[in-house]
Amino acid sequence: MEKVQSIGFIGGGMMAGAILDGMVNRIKKNPTEIFVSERRQERCDELHDMYGVSASTSADSFIGNVDAVLLAVKPQALDAALDEIASKVKSDARIISIVAGVPLARLEKAFPGHPIVRVMPNTPLSVGEGMSAYTFNDAAEAVKDTTAEEIFSSCGKAVKVAESLMDAVTGLSGSGPAYAFLMIDALSDGGVMAGLPRDYARIMAAQTLLGAAKMVLETGKHPDALRDAVTSPAGTTIAGVRVMEQQGVRGALIDAVMAATRRSEELGKLK
Ligand SMILES: NC(=O)c1ccc[n+]([C@@H]2O[C@H](COP(=O)([O-])OP(=O)(O)OC[C@H]3O[C@@H](n4cnc5c(N)ncnc54)[C@H](OP(=O)(O)O)[C@@H]3O)[C@@H](O)[C@H]2O)c1
């Protein structure tokens, strides 16, 4: 199967904007090959002005011609979007969906025989540091489709997983930015309590988590090894770590991921 040239977005909201930024500004995808259908005319104008893409309030002008379709509407708007476009897509168009909680089986009903990729991104995509996990249907597997990998690694990291792990992905990286925001806020409070001005404390907390995360990713070392390296005998860091262990921070984080994973499973069953 040939490489995807043109791509049509259905929905031009927050996530679509972040993906467009990665495609146009980082992987330098030609904006004349990108089309967006978005309900709100002012958002169409904004996306056109920012990225040079063609954006309109209907998909009719492009849906029958594009090589790939990226579904980026809210879950509750999906049925209406599918009614509008499913019968009009090219017979071999690749379908990429970021719609949370929608399984491949449901998308296969709407697009029988098409290569389909289900993606779970997260909001740091909007600053080029997203974490996306994607899963293929059999047809996408057969053509070894690289479109999603290219698109989502342009705005962060992307990994392929089995669909059965999508709830766990939701529990960790999907919901994870909120855990990190909470940690940054709590560390800032600690800094303020220790006498730092609030604005400095917030920068210090955020930059410290960012730097530590980069060290894990760039050195490939186990986080425990990196922690050991900064924990000198009878020093300040071990005094802080001791309190975190006493308060069960590690267990709380494990439980948070498990609770969000279970909630994702429950919400999936309600659909
Ligand atoms: N935000 C996250 O953290 C996150 C993480 C992972 C996955 N996701 C998934 O990403 C998807 C998009 O999220 P988002 O935050 O970008 O949503 P959003 O900002 O609400 O964007 C969706 C846009 O699509 C428009 N729309 C709805 N139906 C349409 C149709 N048939 N044709 C064209 N445009 C249509 C909406 O317009 P109206 O508002 O006028 O209807 C809205 O502007 C969701 O399914 C969400 O589950 C989000």
The ligand as a Gaussian input file, in Angstrom:
#p B3LYP/6-31G(d) Opt

LIG

0 1
 N       -8.342000      16.052000      25.574000
 C       -7.731000      14.933000      25.980000
 O       -7.056000      14.837000      26.993000
 C       -7.820000      13.709000      25.134000
 C       -6.936000      12.668000      25.344000
 C       -7.068000      11.543000      24.546000
 C       -8.070000      11.476000      23.597000
 N       -8.911000      12.520000      23.439000
 C       -9.973000      12.415000      22.457000
 O       -9.739000      13.343000      21.429000
 C      -10.998000      13.674000      20.837000
 C      -11.033000      15.152000      20.593000
 O      -10.916000      15.820000      21.845000
 P      -10.770000      17.405000      21.902000
 O      -10.421000      17.729000      23.299000
 O       -9.907000      17.901000      20.789000
 O      -12.306000      17.820000      21.593000
 P      -12.860000      19.238000      21.126000
 O      -11.899000      20.330000      21.456000
 O      -14.273000      19.320000      21.609000
 O      -12.858000      19.105000      19.537000
 C      -13.814000      18.413000      18.793000
 C      -14.304000      19.352000      17.698000
 O      -15.006000      18.604000      16.717000
 C      -16.157000      19.375000      16.310000
 N      -17.133000      18.445000      15.723000
 C      -18.045000      17.678000      16.345000
 N      -18.701000      16.920000      15.439000
 C      -18.165000      17.205000      14.228000
 C      -18.410000      16.727000      12.912000
 N      -19.334000      15.793000      12.653000
 N      -17.673000      17.253000      11.903000
 C      -16.756000      18.191000      12.159000
 N      -16.474000      18.699000      13.378000
 C      -17.170000      18.190000      14.409000
 C      -16.605000      19.999000      17.603000
 O      -17.457000      21.082000      17.346000
 P      -18.658000      21.367000      18.412000
 O      -17.999000      21.581000      19.732000
 O      -19.329000      22.568000      17.852000
 O      -19.515000      20.122000      18.395000
 C      -15.272000      20.402000      18.233000
 O      -14.865000      21.674000      17.754000
 C      -12.070000      13.172000      21.808000
 O      -12.731000      12.047000      21.264000
 C      -11.332000      12.774000      23.024000
 O      -11.918000      11.630000      23.625000
 C       -8.800000      13.649000      24.160000

